[in-house]
Amino acid sequence: MNSIFFIPYYFSIKTHYQSPKKIAVYFITYLIPELIILFLQRYYFIKPSLEFFIVYIIGMTSFVNLYEIGYIWNETETIKNEENPTKRLTDKNLFFYENRKILIYAERILSSIILNIFLSFFITSYSLFAFICSQLLMLVTFFIYNNIRGNMTQLVYFFLCVLKYISITMCYFEYLTTSVVLATIFVFPFVRTFEYKAHYNLESNINLVFRKYIIKYNVNRITDFRFYCTGIIFMIFWLLYFIKITNLIPVVASGYIFVYRMILFIIVKAGVKIKGYISR
């Protein structure tokens, strides 16, 4: 049995976060911000308890388990239609997949169904319904993303990225506010989409404005872009909080990411080389 296809988080780690540094980035830019936003979302109404952490762990695992279906499809089916695909799986993995694909997808779906059933003991039926809908919408969006190429790809990527960050907040749907939505959009998806495919060569016209005019075909400029962009977002949220348009949730979330980008900005400017940093 090839466990990479069946265990939540394992496929992501083996194909996209292969080193301790990249795994740390996965925690810093995804798992921890999600925990912060969900914690504050709940804290504004009811103080979190042990039940909150159970909801977070089960909810995140259920979502990631299904999200990885998109990764699996991309690394096994989408590459069949590409001229020069980036292969992240070994031939042995691909052979296993071709002979067990129905089992793989069935196990993933069944696992998330079971996890969602456990989740139902800790959240309301309305929240569970919203969470399941977000999971289904994510799968549809990921399928579209894996099967289209062209000018619409970046827009679909943005919606996919937003769904990745906002879905866990559906576990407390009754406490969902504009501030929570703004936090999930601007904590990572907005900036990440802005720099979409920034590493592409000169011949590509994908995200041309960003590559040509903002980083000027130099991916090392992304460090500066991330620092200044997250700083501006942080200041905007402070202003919105000051004039009472939002609460502290987007301020804390954007501030967290800004501090992370600032630390990396200082480290990079000091001449330290961080392998794989630009990709995340």
C-alpha positions as CSV (number, residue, x, y, z in Angstrom):
1,M,0.0,0.0,0.0
2,N,1.5,3.4,-1.0
3,S,0.6,5.6,1.9
4,I,1.4,8.9,0.1
5,F,-2.0,8.7,-1.6
6,F,-4.1,7.9,1.5
7,I,-2.7,9.9,4.6
8,P,-3.8,13.5,4.9
9,Y,-0.9,16.0,4.8
10,Y,1.5,13.3,3.6
11,F,1.0,14.0,-0.1
12,S,1.5,17.7,0.4
13,I,4.7,17.2,2.3
14,K,6.2,14.6,-0.1
15,T,5.4,16.6,-3.3
16,H,5.3,20.3,-2.3
17,Y,7.1,20.6,1.1
18,Q,9.9,18.1,0.9
19,S,12.3,19.8,3.3
20,P,12.1,20.8,7.0
21,K,12.2,24.5,5.9
22,K,9.3,24.1,3.5
23,I,7.3,22.2,6.1
24,A,7.9,25.1,8.5
25,V,6.7,27.5,5.8
26,Y,3.5,25.4,5.5
27,F,2.9,25.9,9.2
28,I,3.8,29.6,9.2
29,T,1.8,30.6,6.1
30,Y,-1.2,28.2,6.3
31,L,-1.8,26.2,9.5
32,I,-0.9,28.9,12.0
33,P,-2.8,31.8,10.3
34,E,-5.8,29.6,10.0
35,L,-5.6,28.8,13.7
36,I,-5.3,32.5,14.5
37,I,-8.2,33.6,12.4
38,L,-10.5,30.8,13.6
39,F,-9.5,31.4,17.3
40,L,-10.3,35.1,17.0
41,Q,-13.5,34.4,15.1
42,R,-14.7,32.3,18.0
43,Y,-13.2,34.5,20.7
44,Y,-15.1,37.6,19.7
45,F,-18.3,35.7,20.7
46,I,-17.4,32.8,23.0
47,K,-14.0,32.1,24.6
48,P,-12.5,29.0,22.9
49,S,-12.1,25.8,24.9
50,L,-10.7,22.3,24.3
51,E,-13.7,21.8,21.9
52,F,-12.3,24.6,19.7
53,F,-9.0,22.8,19.1
54,I,-10.8,19.6,18.3
55,V,-12.9,21.4,15.7
56,Y,-9.8,23.0,14.2
57,I,-7.9,19.7,14.0
58,I,-10.8,17.7,12.6
59,G,-11.9,20.4,10.2
60,M,-8.4,21.2,8.9
61,T,-7.7,17.5,8.4
62,S,-11.0,16.9,6.6
63,F,-10.4,19.9,4.3
64,V,-6.7,19.1,3.6
65,N,-7.6,15.5,2.9
66,L,-10.0,16.6,0.1
67,Y,-7.7,19.5,-1.1
68,E,-5.0,16.9,-1.8
69,I,-7.3,15.3,-4.3
70,G,-6.6,18.3,-6.4
71,Y,-2.9,17.9,-5.9
72,I,-3.2,14.2,-6.8
73,W,-5.2,14.9,-9.9
74,N,-2.7,17.5,-11.0
75,E,0.3,15.3,-10.5
76,T,-1.2,12.3,-12.2
77,E,-3.9,13.3,-14.7
78,T,-3.1,16.9,-15.6
79,I,0.5,16.2,-16.5
80,K,-0.6,13.8,-19.2
81,N,-1.7,16.8,-21.2
82,E,1.4,18.9,-20.7
83,E,4.4,18.9,-23.0
84,N,7.0,19.4,-20.3
85,P,5.3,18.6,-17.0
86,T,7.0,18.9,-13.6
87,K,7.0,15.4,-12.2
88,R,6.8,15.3,-8.5
89,L,5.9,11.6,-8.2
90,T,8.1,8.6,-9.0
91,D,7.3,6.1,-11.7
92,K,6.5,3.6,-9.0
93,N,4.0,6.1,-7.5
94,L,2.4,6.7,-10.9
95,F,2.1,3.0,-11.6
96,F,0.4,2.5,-8.2
97,Y,-2.0,5.3,-8.9
98,E,-3.0,4.0,-12.3
99,N,-3.9,0.7,-10.8
100,R,-5.6,2.1,-7.6
101,K,-7.1,5.4,-8.6
102,I,-10.7,4.6,-7.8
103,L,-9.6,3.2,-4.4
104,I,-7.5,6.4,-3.8
105,Y,-10.3,8.8,-4.5
106,A,-12.9,6.7,-2.7
107,E,-10.8,6.5,0.4
108,R,-10.2,10.2,0.4
109,I,-13.9,11.0,0.1
110,L,-14.9,8.4,2.7
111,S,-12.3,9.7,5.2
112,S,-13.6,13.2,4.9
113,I,-17.2,12.0,5.3
114,I,-16.2,10.2,8.5
115,L,-14.3,13.3,9.8
116,N,-17.3,15.5,9.0
117,I,-19.5,13.2,11.0
118,F,-17.2,13.5,14.0
119,L,-17.2,17.3,13.4
120,S,-21.0,17.3,13.6
121,F,-20.8,16.5,17.4
122,F,-19.0,19.9,18.0
123,I,-20.5,22.4,15.6
124,T,-24.1,23.4,14.5
125,S,-25.8,21.8,11.6
126,Y,-25.7,25.2,9.8
127,S,-22.0,25.4,10.2
128,L,-21.5,21.8,9.1
129,F,-23.6,22.4,6.0
130,A,-21.6,25.5,5.1
131,F,-18.3,23.7,5.7
132,I,-19.3,20.8,3.5
133,C,-20.4,23.2,0.8
134,S,-17.1,25.0,0.9
135,Q,-15.3,21.6,0.5
136,L,-17.4,20.7,-2.5
137,L,-16.9,24.2,-4.1
138,M,-13.2,23.8,-3.5
139,L,-13.1,20.4,-5.4
140,V,-15.0,21.9,-8.3
141,T,-12.7,25.0,-8.4
142,F,-9.6,22.8,-8.2
143,F,-10.9,20.6,-11.0
144,I,-11.4,23.7,-13.2
145,Y,-7.9,25.0,-12.2
146,N,-6.4,21.7,-13.2
147,N,-8.1,21.7,-16.6
148,I,-7.8,25.2,-17.9
149,R,-4.9,27.2,-19.2
150,G,-4.8,30.8,-20.3
151,N,-5.8,34.2,-18.9
152,M,-8.5,32.8,-16.7
153,T,-6.1,30.6,-14.8
154,Q,-4.9,33.3,-12.4
155,L,-8.5,34.3,-11.5
156,V,-9.4,30.7,-10.8
157,Y,-6.2,30.3,-8.7
158,F,-7.3,33.3,-6.6
159,F,-10.7,31.8,-5.9
160,L,-9.0,28.4,-5.1
161,C,-6.6,30.1,-2.7
162,V,-9.4,32.0,-1.0
163,L,-11.4,28.8,-0.5
164,K,-8.3,27.2,1.0
165,Y,-8.1,29.9,3.7
166,I,-11.8,30.6,4.3
167,S,-13.2,27.1,4.4
168,I,-12.2,26.3,8.0
169,T,-14.0,29.5,9.2
170,M,-17.2,27.9,8.0
171,C,-17.0,25.6,11.0
172,Y,-18.3,28.6,12.9
173,F,-20.5,29.9,10.2
174,E,-22.8,31.7,12.6
175,Y,-19.9,33.8,13.7
176,L,-18.7,34.6,10.2
177,T,-18.2,38.4,9.8
178,T,-16.8,40.7,7.1
179,S,-13.7,41.1,9.2
180,V,-13.1,37.3,9.1
181,V,-13.6,37.2,5.3
182,L,-11.2,40.1,4.7
183,A,-8.6,38.4,6.9
184,T,-8.8,35.2,5.0
185,I,-8.5,37.0,1.6
186,F,-5.6,39.3,2.5
187,V,-3.6,37.2,4.9
188,F,-2.1,35.3,2.0
189,P,-4.3,34.7,-1.2
190,F,-4.2,38.3,-2.4
191,V,-0.5,38.7,-2.4
192,R,0.1,35.2,-3.6
193,T,-2.2,35.6,-6.6
194,F,-0.6,39.0,-7.4
195,E,2.8,37.2,-7.9
196,Y,1.3,34.2,-9.7
197,K,3.9,32.4,-11.9
198,A,6.4,35.2,-11.3
199,H,9.2,32.8,-12.0
200,Y,8.2,32.2,-15.6
201,N,10.6,33.0,-18.4
202,L,10.6,36.1,-20.7
203,E,8.6,34.3,-23.4
204,S,5.6,33.7,-21.3
205,N,2.7,36.2,-21.2
206,I,1.2,34.8,-18.0
207,N,0.9,37.6,-15.4
208,L,3.0,39.8,-17.7
209,V,2.3,43.1,-16.0
210,F,3.6,41.9,-12.7
211,R,6.7,40.2,-14.1
212,K,7.5,43.1,-16.5
213,Y,6.8,46.2,-14.5
214,I,6.8,45.2,-10.8
215,I,9.7,42.7,-10.5
216,K,11.1,43.5,-13.9
217,Y,11.8,39.8,-14.7
218,N,13.9,39.5,-11.5
219,V,12.4,37.0,-9.1
220,N,14.7,38.2,-6.3
221,R,12.5,41.4,-6.3
222,I,9.6,39.3,-4.9
223,T,11.2,39.6,-1.4
224,D,10.8,43.4,-1.6
225,F,7.3,43.1,-3.1
226,R,6.0,40.8,-0.4
227,F,7.5,43.0,2.4
228,Y,6.0,46.3,1.1
229,C,2.7,44.8,0.0
230,T,2.0,43.1,3.3
231,G,3.1,46.2,5.1
232,I,0.6,48.3,3.1
233,I,-2.2,45.8,3.8
234,F,-1.4,45.8,7.5
235,M,-1.6,49.6,7.6
236,I,-4.9,49.7,5.7
237,F,-6.4,47.3,8.2
238,W,-5.2,49.4,11.1
239,L,-6.9,52.3,9.5
240,L,-10.1,50.4,8.9
241,Y,-10.1,49.3,12.5
242,F,-9.4,52.8,13.7
243,I,-12.5,54.1,11.9
244,K,-14.5,51.1,13.1
245,I,-15.1,49.4,9.8
246,T,-13.5,46.2,10.9
247,N,-12.5,44.6,14.1
248,L,-9.0,43.4,15.2
249,I,-9.1,40.0,13.3
250,P,-7.7,41.3,10.0
251,V,-5.2,43.5,11.8
252,V,-3.8,40.6,13.8
253,A,-3.8,38.2,10.8
254,S,-2.1,40.7,8.4
255,G,0.2,41.8,11.1
256,Y,1.3,38.2,11.7
257,I,2.2,37.8,8.0
258,F,3.8,41.2,7.8
259,V,6.2,40.3,10.7
260,Y,7.0,37.0,8.9
261,R,7.7,38.8,5.6
262,M,9.7,41.5,7.4
263,I,12.0,39.0,9.1
264,L,12.6,37.3,5.8
265,F,13.2,40.7,4.1
266,I,15.9,41.5,6.7
267,I,17.5,38.1,6.4
268,V,17.6,38.2,2.6
269,K,18.9,41.8,2.6
270,A,21.6,40.7,4.9
271,G,22.8,38.3,2.2
272,V,21.5,35.0,3.6
273,K,20.4,32.6,0.9
274,I,17.2,30.7,1.7
275,K,16.7,27.9,-0.8
276,G,13.1,27.6,-2.0
277,Y,12.0,30.9,-0.3
278,I,10.8,32.5,-3.5
279,S,8.3,29.7,-4.3
280,R,6.5,30.4,-1.0
